[in-house]
Amino acid sequence: MTRTCFGFKPWPTMRHRDSECSLRSEDSRAHHHDDCTTLHNSRHLHTILESEIYRSTRYQFECSLIFVDLDHFKNVNDTHGHLAGSKLLSEMGQVIKDNLRVIDFAFRYGGDEFVILLPQTSSEGTLVVAKRLLRLIQTPCLSSREGLNLSLTASLGVATFPDDAKTKAEADPQGGRACTWRRILLATPPLPAAANQGIVA
């Protein structure tokens, strides 16, 4: 019991405490996640990127990023409406999440832009991941029950710390140097059969 100016006030019950913890957890998730795709948002990217670069520096790991920009996505919204566009973005987010390792991070960076952070992944491994992801993006994403048959293309770029960037600022998709990001072309050769880094087969 705690004493107030109006008398005694009972201690919070366990139910009240659980409710408060749940609300704090929901607020934290809303602060760090994108509503449409449930991926991390761009605000959280900067925090995670700084942490992973610190770990990579301390333990001499490589750390890689993949930047995904969906091509001509505005045409989807203009032709089929924003609801269809949102559903397509949601499915894109699910495709990315379903094909990441436990230690990887995925972010919705902007309207039709995504960033994937691959800790402990080499430049070569990142290229394998990016090419596989590109093939996944190019498959029809919106289910037939929506009455649409949409296929996407995308422009991808990759960067690896410390090979392509020495600092967080250089690796940042928005503020990084233009030479940091290496573009992945749409026409790609067959992938190596045994490549288990990043996105799974």
RARA-V365521 format. One record per residue. SS is DSSP state (H for helix, E for strand, L for the rest). PSI is psi in radians with two decimals (none if undefined). OMEGA is omega as a letter, one per 30 degrees, with the letter a starting at -180 (none if undefined). Layout:
ss->SS psi->PSI omega->OMEGA
ss->SS psi->PSI omega->OMEGA
This chain:
ss->L psi->2.43 omega->l
ss->E psi->2.49 omega->a
ss->E psi->2.31 omega->l
ss->E psi->3.08 omega->a
ss->L psi->-0.25 omega->a
ss->L psi->0.10 omega->a
ss->E psi->-2.60 omega->a
ss->E psi->2.48 omega->l
ss->E psi->2.23 omega->a
ss->L psi->2.62 omega->l
ss->L psi->2.63 omega->l
ss->L psi->2.42 omega->l
ss->L psi->2.92 omega->l
ss->H psi->-0.62 omega->l
ss->H psi->-0.73 omega->l
ss->H psi->-0.73 omega->a
ss->H psi->-0.74 omega->l
ss->H psi->-0.70 omega->l
ss->H psi->-0.74 omega->l
ss->H psi->-0.72 omega->l
ss->H psi->-0.69 omega->a
ss->H psi->-0.73 omega->l
ss->H psi->-0.71 omega->l
ss->H psi->-0.68 omega->l
ss->H psi->-0.73 omega->l
ss->H psi->-0.69 omega->l
ss->H psi->-0.71 omega->l
ss->H psi->-0.72 omega->l
ss->H psi->-0.73 omega->l
ss->H psi->-0.57 omega->a
ss->H psi->-0.52 omega->a
ss->H psi->-0.16 omega->a
ss->E psi->2.65 omega->l
ss->L psi->2.31 omega->a
ss->L psi->-0.71 omega->a
ss->L psi->-0.78 omega->a
ss->L psi->-0.24 omega->a
ss->L psi->0.17 omega->l
ss->L psi->2.92 omega->l
ss->E psi->2.66 omega->l
ss->E psi->3.04 omega->a
ss->H psi->-0.51 omega->l
ss->H psi->-0.71 omega->a
ss->H psi->-0.42 omega->l
ss->H psi->-0.78 omega->a
ss->H psi->-0.62 omega->l
ss->H psi->-0.83 omega->a
ss->H psi->-0.71 omega->a
ss->H psi->-0.75 omega->l
ss->H psi->-0.73 omega->l
ss->H psi->-0.76 omega->a
ss->H psi->-0.61 omega->l
ss->H psi->-0.65 omega->l
ss->H psi->-0.81 omega->l
ss->H psi->-0.72 omega->a
ss->H psi->-0.67 omega->l
ss->H psi->-0.78 omega->a
ss->H psi->-0.72 omega->a
ss->H psi->0.10 omega->l
ss->L psi->0.79 omega->l
ss->L psi->2.79 omega->l
ss->L psi->2.65 omega->a
ss->E psi->2.29 omega->a
ss->E psi->2.73 omega->l
ss->E psi->2.53 omega->l
ss->E psi->2.21 omega->l
ss->E psi->2.22 omega->a
ss->E psi->2.17 omega->l
ss->E psi->1.94 omega->a
ss->E psi->2.32 omega->a
ss->L psi->2.32 omega->l
ss->L psi->0.66 omega->a
ss->H psi->-0.44 omega->l
ss->H psi->-0.56 omega->l
ss->H psi->-0.57 omega->l
ss->H psi->-0.83 omega->l
ss->H psi->-0.72 omega->a
ss->H psi->-0.63 omega->a
ss->H psi->-0.74 omega->a
ss->H psi->-0.10 omega->l
ss->L psi->2.76 omega->a
ss->H psi->-0.48 omega->l
ss->H psi->-0.77 omega->l
ss->H psi->-0.69 omega->l
ss->H psi->-0.74 omega->l
ss->H psi->-0.69 omega->l
ss->H psi->-0.67 omega->l
ss->H psi->-0.72 omega->l
ss->H psi->-0.67 omega->l
ss->H psi->-0.75 omega->l
ss->H psi->-0.62 omega->l
ss->H psi->-0.78 omega->l
ss->H psi->-0.68 omega->l
ss->H psi->-0.70 omega->l
ss->H psi->-0.78 omega->l
ss->H psi->-0.85 omega->a
ss->H psi->-0.71 omega->a
ss->H psi->-0.29 omega->a
ss->L psi->0.42 omega->l
ss->L psi->2.70 omega->l
ss->L psi->2.93 omega->l
ss->L psi->-0.61 omega->a
ss->L psi->-0.10 omega->a
ss->L psi->2.82 omega->l
ss->E psi->2.50 omega->l
ss->E psi->2.42 omega->a
ss->E psi->2.48 omega->l
ss->E psi->1.97 omega->a
ss->L psi->-0.61 omega->l
ss->L psi->-2.78 omega->a
ss->L psi->-0.93 omega->l
ss->L psi->0.54 omega->a
ss->E psi->2.45 omega->a
ss->E psi->2.64 omega->l
ss->E psi->2.34 omega->l
ss->E psi->2.23 omega->l
ss->E psi->2.14 omega->a
ss->E psi->1.66 omega->l
ss->E psi->2.63 omega->l
ss->L psi->0.73 omega->a
ss->L psi->2.24 omega->a
ss->L psi->2.97 omega->l
ss->H psi->-0.75 omega->a
ss->H psi->-0.77 omega->l
ss->H psi->-0.62 omega->l
ss->H psi->-0.65 omega->l
ss->H psi->-0.70 omega->l
ss->H psi->-0.78 omega->l
ss->H psi->-0.78 omega->a
ss->H psi->-0.73 omega->a
ss->H psi->-0.66 omega->l
ss->H psi->-0.72 omega->l
ss->H psi->-0.69 omega->l
ss->H psi->-0.69 omega->l
ss->H psi->-0.64 omega->l
ss->H psi->-0.69 omega->a
ss->H psi->-0.59 omega->a
ss->L psi->-0.15 omega->l
ss->L psi->2.66 omega->l
ss->L psi->2.26 omega->a
ss->L psi->-0.51 omega->a
ss->L psi->2.25 omega->a
ss->L psi->2.73 omega->a
ss->H psi->-0.42 omega->a
ss->H psi->-0.27 omega->l
ss->H psi->-0.09 omega->a
ss->L psi->0.28 omega->a
ss->L psi->2.67 omega->l
ss->L psi->1.41 omega->a
ss->L psi->2.36 omega->l
ss->L psi->2.53 omega->a
ss->L psi->2.70 omega->l
ss->L psi->2.86 omega->a
ss->E psi->2.72 omega->l
ss->E psi->2.23 omega->a
ss->E psi->2.53 omega->l
ss->E psi->2.63 omega->l
ss->E psi->2.65 omega->l
ss->E psi->2.49 omega->a
ss->E psi->2.34 omega->l
ss->E psi->2.27 omega->g
ss->L psi->0.19 omega->a
ss->L psi->-0.85 omega->a
ss->L psi->-0.33 omega->a
ss->E psi->2.40 omega->a
ss->L psi->-0.26 omega->a
ss->L psi->2.92 omega->l
ss->H psi->-0.68 omega->a
ss->H psi->-0.66 omega->l
ss->H psi->-0.54 omega->a
ss->H psi->-0.30 omega->a
ss->L psi->2.23 omega->a
ss->L psi->-0.51 omega->a
ss->L psi->-0.74 omega->a
ss->L psi->-0.01 omega->a
ss->L psi->2.88 omega->l
ss->L psi->2.59 omega->a
ss->H psi->-0.57 omega->a
ss->H psi->-0.16 omega->a
ss->H psi->-0.71 omega->a
ss->L psi->2.20 omega->l
ss->E psi->2.20 omega->a
ss->E psi->2.48 omega->l
ss->E psi->2.10 omega->a
ss->L psi->2.72 omega->a
ss->L psi->-0.64 omega->l
ss->L psi->1.95 omega->a
ss->L psi->2.55 omega->l
ss->L psi->2.92 omega->l
ss->L psi->2.50 omega->a
ss->L psi->2.64 omega->l
ss->L psi->2.52 omega->a
ss->L psi->-0.70 omega->a
ss->L psi->1.63 omega->l
ss->L psi->1.76 omega->a
ss->L psi->0.33 omega->l
ss->L psi->2.47 omega->l
ss->L psi->-2.30 omega->a
ss->L psi->2.31 omega->a
ss->L psi->2.79 omega->a
ss->L psi->none omega->none
